[in-house]
C-alpha cells in the first residue's frame, strides 16, 4: 500500500522552520542519542539507491555547477520503520554512496549541463526522511520527506543568494513496502529543482541579481532651489552671500563646508542593469561662514578653491567609475567603496591646500594652487581653455 499526500512547499524563504519540521528533527536527534545500540540491530534495510531520471527538464537559464553540504546534522538521511515488531525504534539508513555524492549524481545527471547558462550552486541545509509506525495492527507507516535547499548564483569568486526552498512530501506505506520510499524522495528532489526553474525563468528578465551586465550613465546634480545647498556649477561661482553660518571663534576670516555625495537609481531592462548615477558636489550655506562686512576678493577666491577641489575629486571619481567593469550583484558595493576612497582623498587634499597656503595667507603658494586647480579644471572641461 502506498499513499502520497500533501506536497509541502514553503517559499519564498522563511527565517525559521515550522513547528512540525523542528519536532521532526528533534525526534531524530533524540532517537540517535537514546537508542544507537537498538538501531544497530536492524540490518535488513539496505542504503537507499537514488535513481537518476533520464531528464527532468531542460533549463534555459541555469545549470548546476556544484553542491555544498551545509547540514548541521550529518547523520544518515532516513529514519525508517524496519518492521512491525520494531515499533517506533527507527533504523537509520543513508543514500547509497553517501548523501552528498548521491545528490550530486542526481542533480548533475538529471539536468543538462550547459556552461553557457548561469552557474548555480545548491546548498544542502537539510535533507531528511522521517517515518512513524501509526498502526501496528495493520502495519501502516507514515513518512515525511523534508528538504531545505538554498540556490546561489556563482559570480566569479562570490556566491549570490537567489532563493530558499523548504518543502517535501508526505506518504503512507506498509511496513514491508520499503521500495516506495525512493520514488517519493526522488519526486521531492524533482519538485525542488522544478520550483527553482520556474522562479528563475520568471525572474531572469527583471531581477538585478540575474542580470548579465551593467550599463552606467553618470550625470551631475546642479539644480539650484535657492535653499541651504549650492551645487557646483562652473557658470555659478560662489559669492559671500552664500556664507550664512554664524562665525566661529577662529583666527580665520571665513570657512566653507564643501563636500561630495552621490545617489543611484537602477532598473533591469532586458536582463541588463541600467544605472543612473548622480554625482553631487555642494556647499552648505548654514555651515559656511564669513567674518566682517567687506572681506576682500582674495579671501573669496581661497574658499572658491576649496569648492573647486571638491569638484575635481568628483570628476576623478566619475573617471574611475567609468573605467570599471561593474557586475550586477555588487556594483553598488563597488561604487560605494570608490566613493569612500574619493571622500578620503578630498579631505586629504583640502588639508594639504590649507597647510601649504597657510589658509590663504601665503599669496605665492595660493597662486601656485590657483594654477594647479585651474589646469585640472580645464582638463575636465570645467574651465575655459582660453
Secondary structure in CASP SS format (residue, H / E / C, confidence):
PFRMAT SS
TARGET T0000
AUTHOR 0000-0000-0000
METHOD secondary structure of the structure
MODEL  1
X C 1.00
X E 1.00
X E 1.00
X E 1.00
X E 1.00
X E 1.00
X E 1.00
X E 1.00
X E 1.00
X E 1.00
X C 1.00
X C 1.00
X C 1.00
X C 1.00
X C 1.00
X C 1.00
X C 1.00
X C 1.00
X H 1.00
X H 1.00
X H 1.00
X H 1.00
X H 1.00
X H 1.00
X H 1.00
X H 1.00
X H 1.00
X H 1.00
X H 1.00
X H 1.00
X H 1.00
X H 1.00
X H 1.00
X H 1.00
X C 1.00
X H 1.00
X H 1.00
X H 1.00
X H 1.00
X H 1.00
X C 1.00
X C 1.00
X C 1.00
X C 1.00
X C 1.00
X C 1.00
X C 1.00
X E 1.00
X C 1.00
X C 1.00
X C 1.00
X C 1.00
X C 1.00
X C 1.00
X C 1.00
X C 1.00
X E 1.00
X C 1.00
X C 1.00
X C 1.00
X C 1.00
X E 1.00
X E 1.00
X E 1.00
X E 1.00
X E 1.00
X E 1.00
X E 1.00
X E 1.00
X C 1.00
X C 1.00
X C 1.00
X C 1.00
X C 1.00
X C 1.00
X C 1.00
X C 1.00
X E 1.00
X E 1.00
X E 1.00
X C 1.00
X C 1.00
X C 1.00
X C 1.00
X C 1.00
X C 1.00
X C 1.00
X C 1.00
X C 1.00
X C 1.00
X E 1.00
X E 1.00
X E 1.00
X C 1.00
X E 1.00
X C 1.00
X C 1.00
X C 1.00
X H 1.00
X H 1.00
X H 1.00
X H 1.00
X H 1.00
X H 1.00
X H 1.00
X H 1.00
X H 1.00
X H 1.00
X H 1.00
X H 1.00
X E 1.00
X C 1.00
X C 1.00
X C 1.00
X C 1.00
X C 1.00
X C 1.00
X E 1.00
X E 1.00
X E 1.00
X E 1.00
X E 1.00
X E 1.00
X E 1.00
X E 1.00
X E 1.00
X E 1.00
X E 1.00
X E 1.00
X E 1.00
X E 1.00
X E 1.00
X E 1.00
X E 1.00
X E 1.00
X C 1.00
X C 1.00
X C 1.00
X C 1.00
X E 1.00
X E 1.00
X E 1.00
X E 1.00
X E 1.00
X E 1.00
X E 1.00
X E 1.00
X E 1.00
X E 1.00
X E 1.00
X E 1.00
X E 1.00
X E 1.00
X E 1.00
X E 1.00
X C 1.00
X C 1.00
X E 1.00
X E 1.00
X E 1.00
X E 1.00
X E 1.00
X E 1.00
X E 1.00
X E 1.00
X E 1.00
X E 1.00
X E 1.00
X E 1.00
X E 1.00
X E 1.00
X E 1.00
X E 1.00
X E 1.00
X C 1.00
X C 1.00
X C 1.00
X C 1.00
X C 1.00
X H 1.00
X H 1.00
X H 1.00
X H 1.00
X H 1.00
X H 1.00
X H 1.00
X H 1.00
X H 1.00
X H 1.00
X H 1.00
X H 1.00
X H 1.00
X H 1.00
X H 1.00
X H 1.00
X H 1.00
X H 1.00
X H 1.00
X H 1.00
X H 1.00
X H 1.00
X H 1.00
X H 1.00
X C 1.00
X C 1.00
X C 1.00
X C 1.00
X H 1.00
X H 1.00
X H 1.00
X C 1.00
X C 1.00
X E 1.00
X E 1.00
X E 1.00
X E 1.00
X E 1.00
X E 1.00
X E 1.00
X E 1.00
X C 1.00
X C 1.00
X C 1.00
X C 1.00
X C 1.00
X C 1.00
X C 1.00
X C 1.00
X E 1.00
X E 1.00
X E 1.00
X C 1.00
X C 1.00
X C 1.00
X C 1.00
X C 1.00
X C 1.00
X C 1.00
X C 1.00
X H 1.00
X H 1.00
X H 1.00
X C 1.00
X C 1.00
X C 1.00
X C 1.00
X C 1.00
X C 1.00
X C 1.00
X C 1.00
X C 1.00
X C 1.00
X C 1.00
X E 1.00
X E 1.00
X C 1.00
X C 1.00
X E 1.00
X E 1.00
X E 1.00
X E 1.00
X E 1.00
X E 1.00
X E 1.00
X E 1.00
X E 1.00
X E 1.00
X E 1.00
X E 1.00
X C 1.00
X C 1.00
X E 1.00
X E 1.00
X E 1.00
X E 1.00
X E 1.00
X E 1.00
X E 1.00
X E 1.00
X E 1.00
X E 1.00
X E 1.00
X E 1.00
X E 1.00
X H 1.00
X H 1.00
X H 1.00
X C 1.00
X E 1.00
X E 1.00
X C 1.00
X C 1.00
X C 1.00
X C 1.00
X C 1.00
X C 1.00
X H 1.00
X H 1.00
X H 1.00
X H 1.00
X H 1.00
X H 1.00
X H 1.00
X H 1.00
X H 1.00
X H 1.00
X H 1.00
X H 1.00
X H 1.00
X H 1.00
X H 1.00
X H 1.00
X H 1.00
X H 1.00
X H 1.00
X H 1.00
X H 1.00
X H 1.00
X H 1.00
X H 1.00
X H 1.00
X H 1.00
X H 1.00
X C 1.00
X C 1.00
X C 1.00
X C 1.00
X C 1.00
X C 1.00
X C 1.00
X H 1.00
X H 1.00
X H 1.00
X H 1.00
X H 1.00
X H 1.00
X H 1.00
X H 1.00
X H 1.00
X H 1.00
X H 1.00
X H 1.00
X H 1.00
X H 1.00
X H 1.00
X H 1.00
X H 1.00
X H 1.00
X H 1.00
X H 1.00
X H 1.00
X H 1.00
X H 1.00
X H 1.00
X H 1.00
X H 1.00
X H 1.00
X C 1.00
X C 1.00
X C 1.00
X C 1.00
X C 1.00
X H 1.00
X H 1.00
X H 1.00
X H 1.00
X H 1.00
X H 1.00
X H 1.00
X H 1.00
X H 1.00
X H 1.00
X H 1.00
X H 1.00
X H 1.00
X H 1.00
X H 1.00
X H 1.00
X H 1.00
X C 1.00
X C 1.00
X C 1.00
X C 1.00
X C 1.00
X C 1.00
X C 1.00
END
